[in-house]
Amino acid sequence: MCLAVPGKLIERDGHSGTVDVRGNRVQARLDVVPDVRLGDYVLVHAGFAISVLSDDEAAEALDLLDDPDEAMPHDGPLMP
């Protein structure tokens, strides 16, 4: 399973940038989101920023990463 993770663009150098994902700095290509600005939240997948998120969307996505059980409807644990 592949995940796209939200992070904040903190540095930009042309078509690439540094994204802060929960304190971890990752490099991402920005070709798909050319109008992104410093301080914007982006969704990063496989080394590419694939979309720009609002602050609310980013907060919701980060919350789901913190507690994935909240996002999965089920009656009990997925694994014993």
N, C-alpha and C positions, 0 to 999 in steps of 0.2 A: 504494500500500500504506500502510495506517495502522498505527502502532505505539502500544502502550500502554507507558509507561515507569515504572519504579519510582523512588520517591523517599521521603524522610523528611519527615513533617509537622513543621514547625518553628514555625509560628504558626497560631493559629485565631481567627477572628472570626465567631461564629455558624455559618452554613452555608457559609462559605468559609474557605480557609486558604492558607498559603504552604508549598510543598513544595520541598525541596532535592533537585534531581536533578543529582548529580555537580557540585555547586558552583554550579549555575544555579538561581535562585529562580523558580518558576512559581506562578501563582495557580490554584487548583482549587476547584471547588464540592464540598461534602462531603455533599450531600443523600442520595446513595446509600449512604454509610457513616456514618450519624449517630453511631455509638458510637466512632468513631476518636478516639484520644488523641494528644497531643503526643508525638513520638518514635516513633510507629508508622510503618511503611512502608506506602505505598499505591501502587496501580497507577493512573497518570493517563493518561486518553485524552480528547482533545478538550476539555480544560478541566475534566473531572470526575474525581474520585477514584472508581474503579469497584469497587475491592476493597481489603481490608487484607491485607498479606502478613506472614508470619513473617519473622524475621531471615534464616533459611536460604533461604527462597524469594526474598527480595529480593537476597541475595548471589548466588544462582544466576542470576537474571535480569540483574543488573548484569554478571556475568562473561560471559554470552552477548552482551550489547551490546558488550563490549570485544573479543570475538573471535567474530563471527557465523559464521565458517567452521566453528567447532567444532559449531555447532548444525545445520549443513547436511551431510547425508551425501552425499558425491560423491567421485569418483575423481580429479578434477583441478580446476583453476580453473573457475569458472562463466563467466568471460569471458576471452578471450585477452589 
